[in-house]
Structures are given as structure tokens and as C-alpha cells.
């Protein structure tokens, strides 16, 4: 279980899959984030395309101080896609612990349903600069896009590994 979890949650957490290598002598800054595998009424999943670094990812982002996982997931999803979601339960079904640069990020993934699409995103400047855009595709197409993309940055390669893992785990979770 990741240490230093100081977020207000009632959900249980699976053991995280480790991505990257924790290097000795490096002081890592902790960051906690949520990811969302959200389905619309047609059974399609939302993914984001980061055009600048040529990779696809799941919606999500950092948990703000005082924010619980559900609040963070809903906020991040709406900011990045314009969609309003409801989580399927309160339990995180998969987690990762990533070591990259000087950051240790623990990400928690949830399955959700699209309730309403406002059509209005609220991207920050970094996301705009990354050419971030979203699309709704079948699970098979999401897997194909994510697997065949060739990220041009270390960050993009790390995100690719993390989010392919999350998508595959979500498929298993939904089949149970």
C-alpha cells in the first residue's frame, strides 16, 4: 500500500502496479491522482489524445487538497471532456505508483458512467499546449489507439503504460 495517503476516502485500494524505477538518492515529490474509465450510453469509452507527444490517455488528474477521490474524478473528467459522470461504486479497482523525474505519483482508477455532456471543456494552458482533445470510441478502438501510439516523450511513454494497464483492468472489472 502506498505510504503518505492523507486524502479523505472511504474506498479500499488495491496494491499499486509500479511503473518506473525508484532511484536511490533522489528525493521524490508525492502527487496523488485519479483516472477514469467512463462509458457513454453506447458503451464507448472516453480517451484523450495528446497531439504534441503522440499518445492517448484516460481522463483524470491531480487530487486537490481537501478533495476526495470522487470529487477529483468528476472535476477532472468534466474539465477535460465536458462530461458529467457518476462513479460505479466508491472502490478504486486499480492503482499505480509511478516514478518519473523527481515525482512519485500514485494514481487511483475508477469506472464511471456518463450522465450528461455539457460540450464545454475547461482545459488549462498546459493541456491546450499539449493539443489535448477527447473522443468517444469503442473499447477495442481505445485499446488499439493506445497500444499503437508511439509517444515522443518519456512522460508520454509512462502515461501509455499506466493507462493501458488501467483500461485492461477496467475491462476485467466490468466482466465480473
C-alpha positions in Angstrom: 0.0 0.0 0.0 1.4 3.5 -0.9 2.6 5.5 2.1 1.5 9.0 3.0 -2.1 8.7 1.9 -3.7 11.7 3.6 -6.7 12.1 1.4 -10.2 11.7 2.8 -11.6 8.5 1.3 -13.7 5.6 2.4 -12.8 3.3 -0.5 -10.4 0.4 -0.4 -7.3 0.4 -2.5 -5.6 -2.5 -4.4 -1.8 -2.8 -4.3 -0.4 -0.5 -6.9 1.4 -1.6 -10.0 4.8 0.1 -10.0 5.8 1.9 -13.2 9.4 3.2 -13.5 12.2 2.7 -11.1 12.7 4.4 -7.7 16.3 5.6 -7.9 18.4 5.9 -4.8 19.4 9.3 -3.7 16.5 11.1 -5.4 14.0 13.0 -3.3 10.6 12.4 -4.8 7.7 14.8 -4.5 4.4 12.9 -3.9 1.4 13.5 -6.1 -1.9 11.7 -5.9 -4.2 11.5 -8.9 -7.4 9.8 -10.2 -8.1 8.3 -13.6 -11.5 7.5 -15.0 -12.7 4.8 -17.4 -16.0 6.3 -18.3 -18.7 4.8 -20.6 -21.4 6.5 -22.5 -24.9 5.1 -23.3 -23.4 3.4 -26.4 -20.8 1.5 -24.4 -18.0 3.7 -25.8 -15.1 4.9 -23.5 -13.7 8.4 -23.3 -10.0 8.8 -24.1 -7.8 11.9 -24.5 -5.3 12.5 -27.3 -2.2 14.5 -26.5 -1.2 15.5 -30.0 2.1 17.2 -29.1 3.7 14.0 -27.7 1.6 11.5 -29.7 -0.2 9.4 -27.1 -3.6 8.6 -25.8 -4.7 8.6 -22.2 -7.6 8.3 -19.8 -9.2 11.4 -18.3 -8.1 12.3 -14.9 -5.5 14.3 -12.9 -4.3 15.5 -9.6 -6.3 15.4 -6.4 -6.5 18.9 -4.8 -6.1 19.5 -1.1 -9.3 18.7 0.8 -10.8 16.9 -2.2 -11.9 13.2 -2.1 -11.3 10.8 -5.0 -14.9 11.0 -6.3 -14.9 14.8 -6.3 -11.5 14.8 -8.1 -12.6 12.3 -10.7 -15.8 14.2 -11.5 -14.0 17.5 -11.7 -11.1 16.3 -13.8 -13.4 14.4 -16.2 -15.6 17.5 -16.7 -12.7 19.8 -17.2 -11.1 17.5 -19.8 -14.2 16.3 -21.7 -17.1 18.5 -20.7 -18.9 15.3 -19.4 -20.7 14.9 -16.1 -20.2 11.4 -14.6 -21.3 9.2 -11.8 -18.8 6.6 -10.4 -19.8 3.0 -10.3 -19.4 2.5 -6.6 -16.8 4.0 -4.4 -14.0 1.5 -4.8 -10.9 2.1 -6.8 -10.3 -1.1 -8.9 -6.7 -0.5 -9.8 -3.8 1.7 -8.7 -0.3 2.6 -10.0 2.8 4.0 -8.3 4.9 5.9 -10.9 8.4 7.1 -10.5 9.4 9.7 -13.2 11.7 12.6 -13.0 11.5 13.8 -9.3 7.9 12.8 -8.8 6.3 9.8 -7.2 2.7 9.7 -8.4 0.1 7.3 -7.1 -2.9 7.1 -9.4 -6.3 5.5 -8.5 -8.6 4.4 -11.2 -12.4 4.3 -11.2 -15.2 3.2 -13.6 -17.9 5.7 -14.3 -21.0 6.3 -16.5 -21.6 9.5 -18.5 -24.7 11.3 -17.2 -24.6 14.4 -19.3 -22.3 16.0 -21.8 -22.1 19.8 -21.4 -19.9 20.1 -24.5 -17.7 22.6 -22.6 -14.2 21.7 -21.6 -12.1 23.7 -19.2 -8.5 22.9 -20.2 -5.6 24.6 -18.6 -2.8 26.2 -20.7 -0.5 23.1 -20.4 -3.3 20.9 -21.7 -4.1 23.3 -24.6 -0.3 23.4 -25.4 -0.3 19.6 -25.5 -3.1 19.7 -28.1 -5.4 17.7 -25.7 -8.7 16.6 -27.1 -11.1 13.9 -26.3 -13.0 11.3 -28.2 -15.5 8.5 -27.5 -14.6 5.2 -29.0 -15.3 1.5 -28.6 -13.2 -0.3 -26.0 -11.4 -2.2 -28.8 -10.6 1.1 -30.6 -9.4 2.7 -27.4 -7.0 -0.3 -26.9 -5.8 -0.1 -30.5 -5.1 3.6 -30.4 -3.4 3.4 -27.0 -1.3 0.4 -28.0 -0.2 1.6 -31.4 0.6 5.2 -30.5 4.4 5.9 -30.2 4.9 8.7 -27.6 7.7 11.1 -28.3 8.5 11.8 -24.7 9.4 9.8 -21.5 6.3 11.3 -19.9 4.1 10.0 -22.8 5.6 6.5 -22.6 4.9 6.4 -18.8 1.3 7.5 -19.3 0.8 5.0 -22.1 2.0 2.1 -19.9 -0.2 3.3 -17.0 -3.4 3.9 -18.9 -3.2 0.7 -21.0 -2.9 -1.2 -17.7 -5.9 0.7 -16.3 -8.0 0.1 -19.4 -7.3 -3.6 -19.3 -8.1 -3.8 -15.6 -11.4 -1.9 -16.2 -12.4 -4.5 -18.8 -11.7 -7.3 -16.3 -13.7 -5.4 -13.6 -16.7 -4.8 -15.9 -16.8 -8.5 -16.9 -17.2 -9.6 -13.3 
